[in-house]
Amino acid sequence: MSDIVVMDGIVISRIPGWKPTWETAILAIPAIIIIVIWAVIKLVGLIIKHDTDEGGEL
């Protein structure tokens, strides 16, 4: 998951005249939160699927 954030950072840092600052970190925080929430949802989904005999669909 961290590859996405790193790639975004590389793309942002390649913009001419852009200096990575604390503003970049603030902009990256929502993306990191979304990735973490997505990972938790996937993990919970795997646990639910593992616990149900039918392998329930989400």
N, C-alpha and C positions, 0 to 999 in steps of 0.2 A: 504493500500500500504506500510505503514511503517513496517509491519510485515516482508516483504521480506528483507528489509535492515537490520533489527534487527537480523533475522535468519542468514544472510550472516556474520554479525559481530560476532555472536556466533561461527559459523563454523570456521572463520578465527582465533578467539581468542583461539580456542581449539588446534591449531597447536602447538606442543611442542616448547618451546623457543621463541614463537612469543609474542612480546610486542606491544600492540596497540599504535600507535603513530600517528603523523600528516600524515604520509605516508598512513595509513589506511583510513583517511578522504579523501585524494587525490584520492585514488583508488575507494572510495565509491561515489565520486561526479558524475562521468559519469553514474553510475547506477541510482542515484537519478534523474539526468537530464532526462534519458530515461523514468523513471517511470512518471515524471511530464509531459513530452511530450505525453506519451501514455494516461495519464489521460485527458489532454486537447483535444486530438483527440477524445477520447470516449465522452467527454462532448459536443464537437462541433457536433459530430455525433448524439447525443441524441437531441440536439437543432434542427438540420436540420430535423431529423425524426419527431420531434414534430411539426415543422412549415409546413411540406408538408402534404397535404391531403392524399396522397397515403402511407405515412409512408415509404418514399424512403429507398432503401437498399444501404449500403456502402460496 
